[in-house]
């Protein structure tokens, strides 16, 4: 028999055998009860194997003290953990009722959190009664619309808590506590901070969030300077250092002042008279984007290479130095940046997600976005730019890998409950995804790698991420995984820190001088400002919180803060010793000061540190400081190349690159690192070998490929180095003895890329060598590939020639035998393309070869083929082959063959004819005589033609095409209102969808998924669907915007940007067609501001068919909810101060 109180066994009685059967027993135990308690007894017997058998228990006895019902937080947390387990299971499943099941468990969790927040209930309050009263059962947040009065009553303002009470609401991991470093009124709305060498703390205060200033008003963002004058660890002196800044969000100390981001500018501020106010105010760079208050220029960080790095958050712009306005702008679209604080030269780098930018000890750079909280910039842009002939993969790795479950304890904000409820109920978002679920990380910001010595050692190198929306701090452990990392969740069923106070808004962190971690709490009632429903935002005060702000010190329990150190007073010799500090801030600040002072006297001391037994991070600082003092010697690099730590070897390879020409004896030594046990070292070696033109480098790259080609990152690195070594690489891999089938496949693909690079390089000797040694059959005695067919290399080689402006003709081969071989290949292609008896695959291959050859031969051979009965595939292939020419007669030939073209190739012909000015003019002039031609042009293209840069085309288009301006859309919408009264037939509507919409949209398995799912709109309202169909460009999500790209040959290309890298972009258009364009071939790229979906569907869909289509889409919504196209997008970027 066990006596149980509040879930804990307080007494166990073993009953002797002779007393067990048919006897009454009286057992007693005195309990000291000092809190409300429930008490029960449990009796059970055991079978021979000692497992419990039969069991019975009493009903509990409740002892209420001070009017409170019994409550044990640990027990409630155990139930929460079980709910979290259920949520984890069901998130991974796919089943029809998934949304409802997740909502059920999430709502149950939220209700239990209410009791947890209260610390239990009153003794006379039944849990189910309390929960019923706590939830406004009369208010359904999932409704599409709500009345103003009910919204006003439901959306009650939530005031901030006093600092002491707010601290008590925060739970933090065992062994840690939060200490106040600064709070209002000394600091307001902190979003970024930096501490300089004197211990002065500069804080970027984004007081203007989320607004632009009113016209004529100055921005109200500031930089605050904080000092701790009494050494107690709390800032007690606060001064406005700089003001009138828009969205200040990044600070980096430099030479007694600070660089500060304030889009569209980066400023340098410095106080020279000691009043803690900037008197030097110099604009350094300008041109950064300022389109989005939630994706602004942010987080400046000093790197090992003495450059200052920043994130643009996809808001890059075209940037110039403020004092050099006539210099060529640096395009940062899709890129982050770094700049040299000495020369103030800026360059684009790989990156850009949202708000976050952090380094680990070894220079790995990490980023984050709201729902992807941990990413790594893997492929350096300056290496990729060396090879402009290929399209590289996305240079960023998503380490977090999708939605990250969280365990918040704060109540769901009421306005957010409305938005997420609507999104889920109306199929705009899945219930388990960011933007709808309140149980996944949804506002990731300020990713920071902890690099201090105050925490226990197993915390070192962990990533800390703020989730201001869910009022918590999430921690991730980075685990090396090849070239990059994977992450492990650390806290189970909880978070590193979490608050029940919705005003706790951790947005950024700072490695502090004392080895702790500072947390910047923006402390706002509303932390989000975009996509709040328009009917809801009227009752919210987005400015509430401009009067608050907190900075916390995350520290071990009982930590005693000390005065901030003043490294400015340290001698240069002392700064070298500071490089050995266990605290990252000390090391990094000492490194920066050594670079600023340029004192050569410490070079011997640095060399001693480099080869010492100091921690690897300290030795790495010594290595880069030698570089910064221009004192780096090859012997220093050789010492680092032989270091036991892979990071030293990796960075030595970077720094050795300038010596590869002046000290050629180094190359054989670095080649030994092709067998290095660290994939990071081999990765860097693959980049570094591209800086050498020595043939030995090619041998090293071959070795790396055969060892590491399974790793896509190392394969990309090898490809970036391939330009000076493409031919020897191709030749060596072509004859390599390889038995593994997967490696054979990768090698064949890679050799194809290499011969394309040779073709694009235009080197006559190498072009001839490819033909003779890789394309032409060789005597049987000579080595040849056993798995790469020579004919498979012809097309990539020819396409490489085309990239450089050459054509596949006998002239490109210098030797007579090679010229004759090319001639024979082209003759064979002519015969095969024209032979109606040949298979489609053979004819298609021949057409592709001819497309790369002489334009005249191509046109003369292929144009007559339109008279044959050809498949869509062959017609399209011929059209694309003809399109490679810029000759005016090509347009004439295509138009002459118009009647022979089937519907699908006709659309391709339209795209091609409108891609060159001369062809476009001829098309439009012929369209004046044949209206059926113009009917093939959709309204997106009509609008582009009416705004064309060529005056003749613009004039013809304005004459031929009617106005499609927005006011015309309103007239069309009014005209089609009667269609909403007609009864629709979903079967007929499905036919209309396939005819008019399936080229770009996919619904119920029909069509192509290029544009958004038009069946899963934010509402099943017929009027809303009608508006979306007839006025598709009322609002276009950025990812669906159409761009026009003009290449250097004058040909234009249109489509959405599907992906982009340092060297290329990929456009996607209707029917899922994609086109890769190298940046080196692009003359101009502009957004149309419109989607691929054309206006003017009313010309093809009469009223009854429109009613049928709408009914089809409405039924599809119920059967197949999918990704959203929001109808009421809510608030958008660009809000202006009311």
Helices and strands as residue ranges (DSSP letters): E 2-5, E 8-12, G 17-19, E 37-46, E 52-57, E 61-63, H 73-92, H 98-118, H 127-134, H 148-154, H 163-168, E 170-172, E 176-183, E 190-195, E 201-205, E 221-227, E 237-245, E 250-254, E 257-262, E 265-270, E 280-288, E 298-302, E 307-311, E 317-321, E 330-331, E 336-340, E 346-349, E 358-359, E 365-367, E 375-377, H 381-384, E 396-398, H 414-425, E 444-449, G 457-459, E 463-467, E 472-481, E 484-489, E 497-499, E 506-511, E 517-521, H 534-537, E 550-556, G 567-569, H 572-578, H 584-597, G 600-602, H 603-610, H 616-628, H 634-641, H 646-656, H 659-662, H 665-671, G 672-675, H 679-688, G 689-691, H 695-708, H 712-720, G 723-725, H 726-734, H 741-761, H 764-770, I 771-775, H 792-803, G 810-812, H 816-834, H 840-851, H 855-862, G 863-867, H 872-882, H 888-896, G 898-900, H 903-913, H 917-929, H 931-934, H 939-946, H 951-960, H 966-975, G 977-981, H 986-996, E 1002-1003, E 1006-1007, H 1022-1030, G 1038-1040, E 1042-1047, E 1052-1060, E 1064-1068, G 1070-1072, E 1074-1078, G 1079-1081, E 1082-1087, G 1097-1099, H 1103-1119
